[in-house]
Amino acid sequence: MLVITVCVGSSCHLRGSYQVIERLEELIKLYQLENKVELKASFCMENCSSGITIRIGEGGPITVFDLTELKKLFVDQVLPQIGGR
């Protein structure tokens, strides 16, 4: 199971981390990955300077600046890790 963690600490919350969670939930359903990807929330991931912080699997922190980049990020970084399309 691949875990995607989204920061919901104060800075990320104010920047829209809950909208990121909602979009990731949509993408997980779209690609029918409910049994392969787990979405979690975490308080401060200590990367508060610019955008919303997420972590995919054991990778380092990734900064998301807006929702439009999430699908590309998902396709480029999540799908290859789970053997998706």
PAZAPA-4460 file (N, C-alpha, C; in steps of 0.05 Angstrom, whole numbers, plus 32768, in hexadecimal, padded with zeros to 4 digits):
% residues 85
    n_x    n_y    n_z   ca_x   ca_y   ca_z    c_x    c_y    c_z   seq   type   mol
   8011   7FE8   8000   8000   8000   8000   8012   8019   8000     1      M     A
   800D   802A   7FED   801C   8043   7FEB   800D   8058   7FFC     2      L     A
   801C   8066   800D   800F   807A   801E   8017   8096   8014     3      V     A
   8002   80A6   8010   8006   80C2   800A   7FFE   80D2   8022     4      I     A
   8010   80E2   802C   800B   80F2   8044   8009   810F   803D     5      T     A
   7FF5   811D   8046   7FF1   8139   8041   7FF2   8148   805C     6      V     A
   8002   815D   805C   8005   816D   8074   7FEB   817D   8078     7      C     A
   7FE1   817D   8091   7FCA   818D   8098   7FD1   81A0   80AF     8      V     A
   7FEB   81A5   80B2   7FF3   81B9   80C7   7FE9   81D4   80BF     9      G     A
   7FED   81E8   80D1   7FE2   8203   80CD   7FE7   820F   80B2    10      S     A
   8000   8210   80AA   8008   821D   8091   7FFB   820F   8079    11      S     A
   7FFD   81F5   8078   7FF2   81E6   8062   7FD3   81E7   8062    12      C     A
   7FC8   81E6   807A   7FAB   81E9   807C   7FA1   8203   8070    13      H     A
   7FAF   8219   8076   7FA7   8233   806C   7FAB   8235   804E    14      L     A
   7FBD   8225   8043   7FC2   8226   8026   7FB0   8213   8016    15      R     A
   7FA0   8202   8024   7F8D   81F1   8017   7F93   81D4   8017    16      G     A
   7F9F   81CA   802C   7FA6   81AD   802D   7F8D   819B   802B    17      S     A
   7F76   81A4   8036   7F5F   8193   8034   7F54   8191   8018    18      Y     A
   7F58   81A5   8007   7F51   81A3   7FEB   7F64   818F   7FDD    19      Q     A
   7F7D   818F   7FE5   7F90   817C   7FDA   7F87   815F   7FE1    20      V     A
   7F7F   815B   7FFA   7F76   8141   8002   7F5D   8138   7FF2    21      I     A
   7F4B   814A   7FEE   7F33   8144   7FDE   7F3A   813D   7FC1    22      E     A
   7F4D   814C   7FB6   7F55   8146   7F9A   7F63   812B   7F98    23      R     A
   7F74   8125   7FAB   7F82   810B   7FAC   7F6E   80F5   7FAF    24      L     A
   7F5A   80F8   7FBF   7F45   80E4   7FC2   7F37   80DF   7FA7    25      E     A
   7F32   80F5   7F98   7F25   80F3   7F7E   7F37   80E3   7F6B    26      E     A
   7F51   80E9   7F6B   7F64   80DB   7F59   7F67   80BE   7F60    27      L     A
   7F67   80B8   7F7A   7F69   809C   7F83   7F50   808C   7F79    28      I     A
   7F39   8098   7F7A   7F20   808C   7F70   7F21   808A   7F52    29      K     A
   7F29   809F   7F45   7F2A   80A0   7F27   7F3B   8089   7F1C    30      L     A
   7F52   8084   7F29   7F64   806E   7F1F   7F5E   8054   7F2E    31      Y     A
   7F49   8052   7F3D   7F40   803A   7F4B   7F57   802E   7F5C    32      Q     A
   7F63   803F   7F6D   7F7A   8037   7F7D   7F74   8036   7F9B    33      L     A
   7F5A   8033   7FA1   7F53   8033   7FBD   7F60   801E   7FCE    34      E     A
   7F67   8007   7FC1   7F75   7FF1   7FCF   7F93   7FF2   7FCD    35      N     A
   7F9E   8007   7FBF   7FBA   8009   7FBB   7FC7   8022   7FC7    36      K     A
   7FB6   8036   7FCB   7FC0   8050   7FD5   7FB0   8058   7FEE    37      V     A
   7FBF   805F   8003   7FB3   8069   801B   7FB9   8086   801F    38      E     A
   7FA6   8096   8025   7FA9   80B3   8028   7FA8   80B9   8046    39      L     A
   7FBC   80C7   8050   7FBE   80CE   806C   7FC3   80EC   806F    40      K     A
   7FBC   80F6   8086   7FC2   8112   808D   7FD6   8112   80A3    41      A     A
   7FE7   8127   80A4   7FFB   8129   80B8   7FFE   8146   80C0    42      S     A
   8003   814B   80DA   8008   8166   80E2   8025   816D   80D9    43      F     A
   802D   8184   80DD   8044   8191   80D1   805A   817D   80C8    44      C     A
   8061   8180   80AE   8076   8170   80A2   8090   8180   809F    45      M     A
   8090   8197   80AD   80A8   81A8   80AF   80B2   81B2   8094    46      E     A
   809F   81B9   8082   80A6   81C4   8069   8092   81DB   8063    47      N     A
   8090   81EE   8075   807A   8201   8075   807E   821A   8064    48      C     A
   8093   821C   8055   809A   8235   8049   808A   823E   8031    49      S     A
   807F   822B   8021   8073   8235   8008   8058   822A   8000    50      S     A
   8055   8210   8000   803C   8204   7FF6   8032   81F0   800A    51      G     A
   8023   81DC   7FFF   8018   81C6   800F   802B   81AF   800C    52      I     A
   8032   81A3   8022   8046   818D   8022   8038   8172   8021    53      T     A
   8041   8161   800F   8038   8145   800E   8050   8133   800D    54      I     A
   804C   811A   8014   8061   8106   8012   8055   80EE   8005    55      R     A
   8062   80E3   7FF1   8059   80CB   7FE3   806B   80B4   7FEB    56      I     A
   8060   80A0   7FF9   8070   808A   8002   8085   8093   8015    57      G     A
   809D   8089   8010   80B4   8090   8020   80C4   80A7   8015    58      E     A
   80BA   80B4   8000   80C8   80CA   7FF3   80C9   80E3   8005    59      G     A
   80D8   80F6   7FFC   80DA   810F   800A   80C2   8120   8007    60      G     A
   80C2   8137   8014   80AB   8149   8012   80A9   8155   7FF7    61      P     A
   8090   8157   7FEE   808A   8164   7FD4   8078   817B   7FDA    62      I     A
   807E   8192   7FCE   806D   81AA   7FD2   8059   81AD   7FBB    63      T     A
   8040   81AF   7FC2   802B   81B3   7FAF   8022   81D0   7FB1    64      V     A
   8022   81DE   7F9A   801B   81FA   7F9A   7FFE   81FF   7F93    65      F     A
   7FF2   81EE   7F83   7FD6   81F0   7F7D   7FCB   81D6   7F73    66      D     A
   7FB0   81D4   7F73   7FA3   81BA   7F6C   7FA8   81B1   7F4F    67      L     A
   7FAE   81C4   7F3D   7FB1   81BD   7F21   7FC9   81AA   7F1C    68      T     A
   7FDC   81AB   7F2D   7FF4   819A   7F29   7FF1   817E   7F35    69      E     A
   7FDC   8179   7F44   7FD9   8160   7F52   7FD6   8148   7F40    70      L     A
   7FC7   814A   7F2A   7FC3   8133   7F18   7FDD   812B   7F0C    71      K     A
   7FED   813E   7F03   8007   8138   7EF7   8019   812B   7F0C    72      K     A
   801A   8135   7F23   8029   812A   7F39   8020   810D   7F3F    73      L     A
   8006   8109   7F3F   7FFB   80EE   7F44   8004   80DB   7F2E    74      F     A
   8001   80E3   7F16   8008   80D2   7EFF   8026   80CD   7EFE    75      V     A
   8036   80E1   7F03   8053   80DE   7F01   8060   80D0   7F19    76      D     A
   8054   80D3   7F31   8061   80C8   7F48   8052   80B2   7F57    77      Q     A
   8038   80B2   7F56   8029   809E   7F64   8025   8085   7F53    78      V     A
   801B   8089   7F3B   8015   8071   7F2A   802E   8060   7F25    79      L     A
   8045   806B   7F1F   805C   8059   7F1B   8063   8048   7F34    80      P     A
   805E   8053   7F4C   8065   8044   7F64   8053   802D   7F6A    81      Q     A
   803B   802E   7F5F   8028   8018   7F64   8023   8007   7F4B    82      I     A
   8033   800C   7F36   8030   7FFD   7F1E   8017   8004   7F0E    83      G     A
   800E   801D   7F11   7FF6   8027   7F04   7FFB   802F   7EE7    84      G     A
   7FE6   8038   7EDA   7FE8   8040   7EBE   7FF8   8059   7EBA    85      R     A
***
